[in-house]
């Protein structure tokens, strides 16, 4: 893949080789601006983390890129296809997994995958073969013939992701994929996402866990109020906030003023129950601090070299801490919005033969919904960042 250098030193894929290219995307709901000139790229075999406060525009961005929402202006190409003029072609090459697992709990894991495969146009034998491949890939073979209702949360999320990969997509959109999972299940899902990258799949990940972006993302795009405010690798963003620092925690909080006085010439400042100071010389700075604390007779419970976390980056860039998703920033609808041939050509309409709902049931031909009762064939419902109420986009199925 060919890369270009940005002013931050970040290497990003050229638009000609990127799997996802969004340029100057704008979308408003009345007087509320959801996206205000947002641009980003995702390369094949790259994981890009999309971070931002609630209502920043993350879900709206994913909705536009997955053809669930047309922008007011700007352009977006996914897998080489324009989301406005060729939405059906876009849906042929993507998988979309929302915040909540949307498998049919009354069916077994195997039956769920066969069902999705059949809806997406595979013949019966091919659907069974693909289901077996995915069950093995996601470590679900032992539970393949159990009802999904008996699965743990992590198993349901893996099954949900597997359903999105029935058609071997080139681009995968993951909206908070590990929400509510225990640490073990989260690690298992991370491994599955890394495997996607190894296979050359482009992944755009939104998450409320900054550690997740730190561990998974090749690049991070931070957005706020519908605009990109920072982009780079996790390490580059941390360096923008500050380099390595030394954190000193006195055994007696009352000794904090003495610690500050002893380290004042090194740029120390108070941080809750600890004192922090720049550590440009790394271990040498640490040794200096230890000697000074010994000379001052201050007992410590902890002293360590640390780097800024993505949480601190997020706070410095947006002026507010990372938050859990609220009603203003709802989950992206659906586990898979990849209808087969016969899709309508409206950018907001995901209709067509083999449509899929995420509301715990499978729709008839030409119908995609997001888990709420909605209009008939050919309609899509969704909420968006900051949108007043539910938006409904309709079209001929």
N, C-alpha and C positions, 0 to 999 in steps of 0.2 A: 504494500500500500504506500502511496506517496503522501508525505506530510508537509505542512508548511509551518513556519515559526510565527507565533504571535508575540506581541510586545512583552508579554509576561514570561516569555521563554517556553511557553507551553507548545507542544507539538500536537497539532490537530490535523485530521485528514482533510485533504483537498476536497472541494465540493464535487469534483468530477469522479472521485473514488469513494465518497461517503455513502453509507447506506441510508442515512437520514440527513436531509438538508432543509432547515427552516430559515427563512429570511424575512425579517421585518413583519412578523405576524402581529396583527392587531385585531382585537375583538372587544366590543363594548356591549353592555346591557343597559340601555337607557343612558343614565349619567354615570354609571359605574364602568370604569375601564378595567377589563380583566387582563388583557395583554396589550402592551404598549411598545411595539417594535421589537419583539423578542426574536432572536436569531440563535441557532445552535446547529451543531453537526454531530453525528455519531458514525464512526467508521465500522466497517465489517470487522468482526472479531474484537470489538471494543465495548466495554461497559462504561456508560456515562451515568453518573448520579445526578439527579435533578433535585436540588434542595431549595427550600424557601419556607417562610412562615405560612401559617394558615391563610388562605385567600390570596397567596402570591401569584397564582396562575399555573400551578403545576398540573392540576387535573385538566384545566382548559387546554393546556399545551398537548397533553396526551390525547385528549378527545379530538383535537384538530388533526394530529398526526395519524390517528387511527380511523379517520373519516367519520367520526361520530358528530363532529361539529365543524361547520364551515367557518373560516375566518372572515372578518370584514374586509381585510386586505392583507397583502403579503403573499408569499409563496411557500410551499412545502412539497418536497419530493421524498418519497419513501420507497426504497427498492428501485429507484429510477422512475417511479410513476408519480404524477402530479395528483395531490389529494383532491383537487377541485375537478379536474377534467377526466381523471381515470381512477375514481374511488374503488371500483370493482377490482381493478388490477392491484391496487394497494392492498386490499383485503386478501388477495390471493397470497401475499408474501409476508403477512404479519400474524403474530399471535398477541393477544391482549389478556392479561391476567389482572383482575381487580383485587381489592383489599380482602374480600371474603371468598372463601372457596364456594364454588357454585355447582358442585357435582350433585347428581341425584342420589340421595342417601338410601333410597329404596332399592337401588341397583347395586350389584357388586362392582368392584373396581374394574374388572375386566369388561363387564357389560357397559359401564360408563364410557370406556374408551372405544369399544366397538360401536356404540351408538354415535359418538362424535365422528368417528371415521366414516360411518355410513352416511351421516348427514352431510359430510364434506365430500361425498361422491365416490368413496372407495367401494369396490365390490365386496361381497361378504367375506370371501377367503382372504382378500388383501386387508380388510378391516381387522380380522382376527389376528393376522400375522403382525400388523402394525401395533395392535394392542399388546401383544406378547412382548414385542421389542421394547415398548415404552415401560411396561411393568418391570421388566428386567433392568432397564436403564435407571429407573427411579426406586429400585430396591423395594418393589411392592409385590413380587411374585408370590411370596408366602401368604399374603393377604388378598391375592387377586380374586378369589371366589367368595370372599366375605362381603356382606353388605357394607356400603360406604358409611352407613350410620354407626358401625362399630369401630371405625377408624379413629385414631387420635387426631388432634388438630394438625400436627405435622404431616401425618400421612394424607389427610384430606388436601392439604396445600400442595403436596407433591403430586397427588392425582390430578388436581386442578391444573398445575403447570404442565403435566404430561398431556392433558387434553388439549392444551394450547399448541402442542408440538406435533399433533397428529400429521399435519401436512408439511413438516420440516420447514418452518418459516425462516426467512432471511433476517427478519427484524422481530424482536420481542419487546413489548412494553410491559413492565412490571410495576404496578402501583401498590406500594407498601406490602410486598409479598410475604413478609414474616410477622406482620401484626398479630399479636396474641400468641405467638409460638414460644415454647420453652427453649432454653439455650441449645439443647441437643438437636431439636427439630430445626432450629434456625441454622445451625452449622450444616445440617444435611441439605437444606435448601440452598445455602451458599455454595456448597459443592456442586449442586446441579446447575446453578447459574454460571459458575466457572467453567463447567463442561460445555455449556453453550458457547462461551467465548472461545474455547479451544477449538470448537467446530467451525468458527468463523461467523457466528451469529452476532449481529449488532444488538445490544441490549440498552434500553433506556429505563432507568430505575428511579422511581420516586420512593422516598423512605422517610419515616419519622425517627429512625435510629441512625444518628450520625456515625456511630461505630460501624454500622453496616456499609455506609458509603466509604468510610475510611478503609475497610477491609476489602471491599469488592471493586470499587470504581477505579478505572484507569484515569478518568478525568471527572471533575465535579463542576457542575454549572449551578451557581447560586442565583436565584431570582427573587425579586421583591417588587411588589406592586406592578407586576406584569413586565418587568424589565430584567435583563441579565445584568447583575452588578459585579460578578466575579466569575472567573473560570480558570481552571488549571488542575494539575494533579493535586491530590490531598496534601502532599508535602509542600508544593509551591504555595498553596493557600496558607498553610501554617507558617511558612517563612514570611509571608506578607504581614502577618499579625505580630510575629516576633520569633526570635531564634530560641535556642536552648536556654532554660533558666534554672536556677537552683531554688528549691523550696525548703524552708527551714521551719520545723514545728517544735516550739519549746514544750518541755514536759509540763511546765506551769504557765498557763496563758498570761498570767500577770507579768511574766518575764519578757513578753513581746516588745515593750518599749526598750529594754536593754539590748535585745537582739537588733532592733532597728538602729539604735545608736551605734552599736559595734560595726554595723555593716553599711552605715549611711553613705560612706564614700564610694561604695560599690553599686549605688543606685537601688538600694533595698526599699521596698514598700510593703505595707501591711495587706494581707489577704485573709479575711476571716480569722481563723485561728492560727495562721501561719504567716511567715514573712518570705517574700520572693525577691530575687535579684537576678539580673542578667548573668549568664554564665558563658561568655564568649570563649573562654579557655577550657570549658568542659571540666574534666577531672581536676585540673589545676585550681579552678575556682572553688570547687568542692573542698579541696584540701585547705585552701585559705580560710574558708568559712569554718571548717572544723577547728582549726587552730585558734581562730578568734573566739569561738564559743568556749573553748577550753580556757583561754586567758581570761574571759569574762566570767567564768564559773557558771555558765548557763547549761543546764541539763536539757537534752533534746529527746523527743520521742521519734522524730523522723527527720532525715535530711536526704534529699535526692535530687538528681538532675532530671528535668522533665522538658518535654516539648509541648507547645500549644496543642490542644485537642481541636477537633473540628467543631466541637461545641463552642469553644472560645472564638474560633474563626467566625462561626455563624453569628455569635453575639456581636462581635466587632463590626461585621459587615452590615447587619440588619438592625442593630440596636435593640434586639429582643431575642430571648432564648428560643431554641427549637421547641415546638409545641406539638401536642398530639392533635390529630385531625379532628375538626369539628364539623358542624353542619355547613359551615361556610366553605369547606374544602372537602366535599364528599368523595367517596371512593369512586374510582373509575368503574363503570358498569361492565360486568361480564367477564367470564374467563376467556372466551374466545369469540371474537367478532369477525369471523372469516367466512362469510357465506360463499356458496359455490356459484356456478354459472347461473345467470339470470338475474344478477343484481341490478337494481335500478342505478341510473348514472348520476343521481343527485349526491352531492358531497355529504349531505346529512342523512342519507337514507341507506341503511345497511340491509335492504331487503333482497330476497332472491331465494332460489331453491336451496334448501339445506340451511336455512337461517337457524341461529342458535340463541336461546334466551339464557340469562344467568339467574333466573328467578326460581330455581329448583325444579323447572319443568322445561320440556322441549316444545318449542312452538311449531306451528304448521309452516308450510312452505311460504317463504317471503316475509318472515316476521322475526324481528330481533327486538328484544326488550331488555330493560335493566333490572327486572325484579319487582316492578310495580305493575298494577293493571294499567293497560294503556290502549292506544288505538289499534285498529286492525292491521291487515297485512301491509307490510312495507313501512311501518312506522318505527321510530326509535325515540325513546324517552331518555332524558338524562338531566342531571343538575350539574352546575358548573361553579367554579370559584366565584363567589360573590354574586351569582345570578339570583334575581328575585324569583323565588319559587322554582317550580319544575318547568323546564323548557321541553316542548314537544316538536319534533321535526317529522313531518309526514311526507309521503310520496307514494306514487303508484308502485305496488309490488309487482 
